[in-house]
Amino acid sequence: FLNRLSEKMDLAKKSLEIGKTVKIITLKNTCH
């Protein structure tokens, strides 16, 4: 159970990081 919970947390962190990078990329594209 704890292992699954930690895996879900890792996935959430990864998705958050991906979302941040995507936002930065889109912001850069719109600026240029």
PDBQT receptor file of N, H, CA, C and O in Angstrom, charges set to zero:
ATOM      1  N   PHE A   1       0.844  -1.210   0.000  1.00  0.00    +0.000 N 
ATOM      2  CA  PHE A   1       0.000   0.000   0.000  1.00  0.00    +0.000 C 
ATOM      3  C   PHE A   1       0.876   1.256   0.000  1.00  0.00    +0.000 C 
ATOM      4  O   PHE A   1       0.671   2.180  -0.787  1.00  0.00    +0.000 OA
ATOM      5  N   LEU A   2       1.852   1.259   0.902  1.00  0.00    +0.000 N 
ATOM      6  H   LEU A   2       2.019   0.509   1.542  1.00  0.00    +0.000 HD
ATOM      7  CA  LEU A   2       2.724   2.439   0.966  1.00  0.00    +0.000 C 
ATOM      8  C   LEU A   2       3.506   2.601  -0.327  1.00  0.00    +0.000 C 
ATOM      9  O   LEU A   2       3.717   3.720  -0.795  1.00  0.00    +0.000 OA
ATOM     10  N   ASN A   3       3.939   1.478  -0.907  1.00  0.00    +0.000 N 
ATOM     11  H   ASN A   3       3.767   0.569  -0.526  1.00  0.00    +0.000 HD
ATOM     12  CA  ASN A   3       4.691   1.556  -2.160  1.00  0.00    +0.000 C 
ATOM     13  C   ASN A   3       3.833   2.182  -3.257  1.00  0.00    +0.000 C 
ATOM     14  O   ASN A   3       4.302   3.025  -4.022  1.00  0.00    +0.000 OA
ATOM     15  N   ARG A   4       2.571   1.760  -3.325  1.00  0.00    +0.000 N 
ATOM     16  H   ARG A   4       2.190   1.075  -2.704  1.00  0.00    +0.000 HD
ATOM     17  CA  ARG A   4       1.690   2.324  -4.359  1.00  0.00    +0.000 C 
ATOM     18  C   ARG A   4       1.500   3.818  -4.128  1.00  0.00    +0.000 C 
ATOM     19  O   ARG A   4       1.474   4.599  -5.079  1.00  0.00    +0.000 OA
ATOM     20  N   LEU A   5       1.368   4.210  -2.876  1.00  0.00    +0.000 N 
ATOM     21  H   LEU A   5       1.389   3.575  -2.104  1.00  0.00    +0.000 HD
ATOM     22  CA  LEU A   5       1.158   5.631  -2.555  1.00  0.00    +0.000 C 
ATOM     23  C   LEU A   5       2.367   6.449  -3.010  1.00  0.00    +0.000 C 
ATOM     24  O   LEU A   5       2.220   7.504  -3.626  1.00  0.00    +0.000 OA
ATOM     25  N   SER A   6       3.558   5.946  -2.697  1.00  0.00    +0.000 N 
ATOM     26  H   SER A   6       3.677   5.089  -2.196  1.00  0.00    +0.000 HD
ATOM     27  CA  SER A   6       4.771   6.676  -3.088  1.00  0.00    +0.000 C 
ATOM     28  C   SER A   6       4.877   6.739  -4.611  1.00  0.00    +0.000 C 
ATOM     29  O   SER A   6       5.316   7.748  -5.162  1.00  0.00    +0.000 OA
ATOM     30  N   GLU A   7       4.475   5.662  -5.291  1.00  0.00    +0.000 N 
ATOM     31  H   GLU A   7       4.118   4.842  -4.843  1.00  0.00    +0.000 HD
ATOM     32  CA  GLU A   7       4.525   5.677  -6.757  1.00  0.00    +0.000 C 
ATOM     33  C   GLU A   7       3.590   6.736  -7.311  1.00  0.00    +0.000 C 
ATOM     34  O   GLU A   7       3.932   7.453  -8.252  1.00  0.00    +0.000 OA
ATOM     35  N   LYS A   8       2.389   6.830  -6.711  1.00  0.00    +0.000 N 
ATOM     36  H   LYS A   8       2.111   6.248  -5.947  1.00  0.00    +0.000 HD
ATOM     37  CA  LYS A   8       1.438   7.849  -7.186  1.00  0.00    +0.000 C 
ATOM     38  C   LYS A   8       2.005   9.245  -6.938  1.00  0.00    +0.000 C 
ATOM     39  O   LYS A   8       1.845  10.135  -7.773  1.00  0.00    +0.000 OA
ATOM     40  N   MET A   9       2.663   9.442  -5.801  1.00  0.00    +0.000 N 
ATOM     41  H   MET A   9       2.793   8.719  -5.123  1.00  0.00    +0.000 HD
ATOM     42  CA  MET A   9       3.253  10.749  -5.502  1.00  0.00    +0.000 C 
ATOM     43  C   MET A   9       4.340  11.076  -6.519  1.00  0.00    +0.000 C 
ATOM     44  O   MET A   9       4.427  12.210  -6.992  1.00  0.00    +0.000 OA
ATOM     45  N   ASP A  10       5.170  10.086  -6.860  1.00  0.00    +0.000 N 
ATOM     46  H   ASP A  10       5.099   9.166  -6.476  1.00  0.00    +0.000 HD
ATOM     47  CA  ASP A  10       6.224  10.307  -7.855  1.00  0.00    +0.000 C 
ATOM     48  C   ASP A  10       5.612  10.682  -9.203  1.00  0.00    +0.000 C 
ATOM     49  O   ASP A  10       6.105  11.580  -9.885  1.00  0.00    +0.000 OA
ATOM     50  N   LEU A  11       4.540   9.993  -9.582  1.00  0.00    +0.000 N 
ATOM     51  H   LEU A  11       4.139   9.263  -9.028  1.00  0.00    +0.000 HD
ATOM     52  CA  LEU A  11       3.886  10.295 -10.862  1.00  0.00    +0.000 C 
ATOM     53  C   LEU A  11       3.328  11.711 -10.844  1.00  0.00    +0.000 C 
ATOM     54  O   LEU A  11       3.430  12.437 -11.833  1.00  0.00    +0.000 OA
ATOM     55  N   ALA A  12       2.735  12.106  -9.712  1.00  0.00    +0.000 N 
ATOM     56  H   ALA A  12       2.652  11.517  -8.908  1.00  0.00    +0.000 HD
ATOM     57  CA  ALA A  12       2.175  13.461  -9.602  1.00  0.00    +0.000 C 
ATOM     58  C   ALA A  12       3.293  14.484  -9.725  1.00  0.00    +0.000 C 
ATOM     59  O   ALA A  12       3.136  15.506 -10.393  1.00  0.00    +0.000 OA
ATOM     60  N   LYS A  13       4.414  14.212  -9.084  1.00  0.00    +0.000 N 
ATOM     61  H   LYS A  13       4.542  13.381  -8.541  1.00  0.00    +0.000 HD
ATOM     62  CA  LYS A  13       5.541  15.158  -9.161  1.00  0.00    +0.000 C 
ATOM     63  C   LYS A  13       6.039  15.265 -10.598  1.00  0.00    +0.000 C 
ATOM     64  O   LYS A  13       6.311  16.359 -11.093  1.00  0.00    +0.000 OA
ATOM     65  N   LYS A  14       6.155  14.120 -11.255  1.00  0.00    +0.000 N 
ATOM     66  H   LYS A  14       5.934  13.232 -10.852  1.00  0.00    +0.000 HD
ATOM     67  CA  LYS A  14       6.632  14.118 -12.648  1.00  0.00    +0.000 C 
ATOM     68  C   LYS A  14       5.673  14.906 -13.540  1.00  0.00    +0.000 C 
ATOM     69  O   LYS A  14       6.107  15.714 -14.361  1.00  0.00    +0.000 OA
ATOM     70  N   SER A  15       4.374  14.670 -13.378  1.00  0.00    +0.000 N 
ATOM     71  H   SER A  15       4.022  14.014 -12.711  1.00  0.00    +0.000 HD
ATOM     72  CA  SER A  15       3.388  15.366 -14.211  1.00  0.00    +0.000 C 
ATOM     73  C   SER A  15       3.435  16.860 -13.937  1.00  0.00    +0.000 C 
ATOM     74  O   SER A  15       3.278  17.665 -14.855  1.00  0.00    +0.000 OA
ATOM     75  N   LEU A  16       3.652  17.242 -12.664  1.00  0.00    +0.000 N 
ATOM     76  H   LEU A  16       3.779  16.588 -11.919  1.00  0.00    +0.000 HD
ATOM     77  CA  LEU A  16       3.739  18.664 -12.319  1.00  0.00    +0.000 C 
ATOM     78  C   LEU A  16       4.949  19.287 -12.997  1.00  0.00    +0.000 C 
ATOM     79  O   LEU A  16       4.862  20.376 -13.563  1.00  0.00    +0.000 OA
ATOM     80  N   GLU A  17       6.079  18.589 -12.935  1.00  0.00    +0.000 N 
ATOM     81  H   GLU A  17       6.149  17.704 -12.475  1.00  0.00    +0.000 HD
ATOM     82  CA  GLU A  17       7.289  19.100 -13.576  1.00  0.00    +0.000 C 
ATOM     83  C   GLU A  17       7.091  19.234 -15.077  1.00  0.00    +0.000 C 
ATOM     84  O   GLU A  17       7.515  20.225 -15.672  1.00  0.00    +0.000 OA
ATOM     85  N   ILE A  18       6.449  18.244 -15.698  1.00  0.00    +0.000 N 
ATOM     86  H   ILE A  18       6.104  17.439 -15.215  1.00  0.00    +0.000 HD
ATOM     87  CA  ILE A  18       6.199  18.294 -17.146  1.00  0.00    +0.000 C 
ATOM     88  C   ILE A  18       5.295  19.490 -17.466  1.00  0.00    +0.000 C 
ATOM     89  O   ILE A  18       5.526  20.207 -18.439  1.00  0.00    +0.000 OA
ATOM     90  N   GLY A  19       4.267  19.696 -16.639  1.00  0.00    +0.000 N 
ATOM     91  H   GLY A  19       4.079  19.113 -15.848  1.00  0.00    +0.000 HD
ATOM     92  CA  GLY A  19       3.359  20.820 -16.861  1.00  0.00    +0.000 C 
ATOM     93  C   GLY A  19       4.102  22.145 -16.771  1.00  0.00    +0.000 C 
ATOM     94  O   GLY A  19       3.851  23.061 -17.554  1.00  0.00    +0.000 OA
ATOM     95  N   LYS A  20       5.021  22.244 -15.810  1.00  0.00    +0.000 N 
ATOM     96  H   LYS A  20       5.225  21.501 -15.173  1.00  0.00    +0.000 HD
ATOM     97  CA  LYS A  20       5.783  23.489 -15.663  1.00  0.00    +0.000 C 
ATOM     98  C   LYS A  20       6.642  23.741 -16.886  1.00  0.00    +0.000 C 
ATOM     99  O   LYS A  20       6.680  24.856 -17.407  1.00  0.00    +0.000 OA
ATOM    100  N   THR A  21       7.336  22.701 -17.349  1.00  0.00    +0.000 N 
ATOM    101  H   THR A  21       7.305  21.795 -16.926  1.00  0.00    +0.000 HD
ATOM    102  CA  THR A  21       8.208  22.867 -18.511  1.00  0.00    +0.000 C 
ATOM    103  C   THR A  21       7.385  23.220 -19.747  1.00  0.00    +0.000 C 
ATOM    104  O   THR A  21       7.802  24.046 -20.558  1.00  0.00    +0.000 OA
ATOM    105  N   VAL A  22       6.227  22.601 -19.889  1.00  0.00    +0.000 N 
ATOM    106  H   VAL A  22       5.888  21.929 -19.230  1.00  0.00    +0.000 HD
ATOM    107  CA  VAL A  22       5.369  22.890 -21.043  1.00  0.00    +0.000 C 
ATOM    108  C   VAL A  22       4.917  24.347 -20.984  1.00  0.00    +0.000 C 
ATOM    109  O   VAL A  22       4.892  25.033 -22.006  1.00  0.00    +0.000 OA
ATOM    110  N   LYS A  23       4.561  24.820 -19.792  1.00  0.00    +0.000 N 
ATOM    111  H   LYS A  23       4.581  24.263 -18.961  1.00  0.00    +0.000 HD
ATOM    112  CA  LYS A  23       4.131  26.218 -19.655  1.00  0.00    +0.000 C 
ATOM    113  C   LYS A  23       5.258  27.158 -20.031  1.00  0.00    +0.000 C 
ATOM    114  O   LYS A  23       5.043  28.149 -20.728  1.00  0.00    +0.000 OA
ATOM    115  N   ILE A  24       6.468  26.847 -19.568  1.00  0.00    +0.000 N 
ATOM    116  H   ILE A  24       6.643  26.041 -19.001  1.00  0.00    +0.000 HD
ATOM    117  CA  ILE A  24       7.627  27.694 -19.886  1.00  0.00    +0.000 C 
ATOM    118  C   ILE A  24       7.870  27.712 -21.392  1.00  0.00    +0.000 C 
ATOM    119  O   ILE A  24       8.128  28.767 -21.972  1.00  0.00    +0.000 OA
ATOM    120  N   ILE A  25       7.788  26.541 -22.025  1.00  0.00    +0.000 N 
ATOM    121  H   ILE A  25       7.579  25.683 -21.554  1.00  0.00    +0.000 HD
ATOM    122  CA  ILE A  25       8.027  26.457 -23.470  1.00  0.00    +0.000 C 
ATOM    123  C   ILE A  25       6.975  27.272 -24.228  1.00  0.00    +0.000 C 
ATOM    124  O   ILE A  25       7.300  28.003 -25.164  1.00  0.00    +0.000 OA
ATOM    125  N   THR A  26       5.704  27.136 -23.809  1.00  0.00    +0.000 N 
ATOM    126  H   THR A  26       5.440  26.543 -23.049  1.00  0.00    +0.000 HD
ATOM    127  CA  THR A  26       4.642  27.874 -24.500  1.00  0.00    +0.000 C 
ATOM    128  C   THR A  26       4.822  29.372 -24.287  1.00  0.00    +0.000 C 
ATOM    129  O   THR A  26       4.591  30.162 -25.203  1.00  0.00    +0.000 OA
ATOM    130  N   LEU A  27       5.232  29.768 -23.085  1.00  0.00    +0.000 N 
ATOM    131  H   LEU A  27       5.420  29.126 -22.341  1.00  0.00    +0.000 HD
ATOM    132  CA  LEU A  27       5.447  31.192 -22.818  1.00  0.00    +0.000 C 
ATOM    133  C   LEU A  27       6.562  31.729 -23.709  1.00  0.00    +0.000 C 
ATOM    134  O   LEU A  27       6.442  32.817 -24.273  1.00  0.00    +0.000 OA
ATOM    135  N   LYS A  28       7.639  30.972 -23.834  1.00  0.00    +0.000 N 
ATOM    136  H   LYS A  28       7.736  30.088 -23.376  1.00  0.00    +0.000 HD
ATOM    137  CA  LYS A  28       8.759  31.396 -24.684  1.00  0.00    +0.000 C 
ATOM    138  C   LYS A  28       8.300  31.517 -26.134  1.00  0.00    +0.000 C 
ATOM    139  O   LYS A  28       8.660  32.468 -26.829  1.00  0.00    +0.000 OA
ATOM    140  N   ASN A  29       7.499  30.545 -26.589  1.00  0.00    +0.000 N 
ATOM    141  H   ASN A  29       7.206  29.773 -26.025  1.00  0.00    +0.000 HD
ATOM    142  CA  ASN A  29       7.037  30.564 -27.982  1.00  0.00    +0.000 C 
ATOM    143  C   ASN A  29       6.134  31.769 -28.241  1.00  0.00    +0.000 C 
ATOM    144  O   ASN A  29       6.221  32.396 -29.296  1.00  0.00    +0.000 OA
ATOM    145  N   THR A  30       5.261  32.093 -27.273  1.00  0.00    +0.000 N 
ATOM    146  H   THR A  30       5.191  31.583 -26.415  1.00  0.00    +0.000 HD
ATOM    147  CA  THR A  30       4.345  33.209 -27.476  1.00  0.00    +0.000 C 
ATOM    148  C   THR A  30       5.108  34.527 -27.431  1.00  0.00    +0.000 C 
ATOM    149  O   THR A  30       4.728  35.478 -28.114  1.00  0.00    +0.000 OA
ATOM    150  N   CYS A  31       6.177  34.602 -26.639  1.00  0.00    +0.000 N 
ATOM    151  H   CYS A  31       6.485  33.830 -26.084  1.00  0.00    +0.000 HD
ATOM    152  CA  CYS A  31       6.951  35.839 -26.548  1.00  0.00    +0.000 C 
ATOM    153  C   CYS A  31       7.670  36.111 -27.857  1.00  0.00    +0.000 C 
ATOM    154  O   CYS A  31       7.753  37.257 -28.299  1.00  0.00    +0.000 OA
ATOM    155  N   HIS A  32       8.196  35.048 -28.485  1.00  0.00    +0.000 N 
ATOM    156  H   HIS A  32       8.128  34.117 -28.125  1.00  0.00    +0.000 HD
ATOM    157  CA  HIS A  32       8.990  35.256 -29.709  1.00  0.00    +0.000 C 
ATOM    158  C   HIS A  32       8.099  35.355 -30.890  1.00  0.00    +0.000 C 
ATOM    159  O   HIS A  32       8.578  35.530 -32.011  1.00  0.00    +0.000 OA
TER     160      HIS A  32
